[in-house]
Amino acid sequence: MNVAELLITGFDGDKAIFAASLAPNMAATVVACVEGGRESTVEVCAEQATPAFTSIRRLVEDLARPTSSLP
């Protein structure tokens, strides 16, 4: 498995409130805003360098790895 980018979505109940895209050299976040029951609109969008990708990728790869023995 060669994961090159991660997409993380944050929810409040059934409403998506943000999406973060992580890659080895950047993180981009989009925050959604719902006004008066209307469709979501982008409220904030930010991009920056972050070391988080490698740690999170390793965690996800460990969780996705099949185990050789089941309880």
LINPE-V492415 format. One record per pair of residues at least 12 apart in sequence whose C-alpha atoms are under 7 Angstrom apart, sorted by the first residue. I is the first residue (numbers start at 1). J is the second residue. Records with the same first field share a line. If there is no record, write none. Layout:
BEGIN
I=J, J
END
This chain:
BEGIN
4=23
5=21, 22, 23
6=21, 22, 23
7=19, 20, 21, 22
8=20, 21
17=31, 32
18=30, 31, 32
19=31
22=53
23=53
24=53, 54
25=49, 50
26=47, 48, 49, 50
27=47, 48, 49, 50
28=46, 47, 48
29=45, 46, 47
30=42, 44, 45, 46
31=43, 44, 45
END
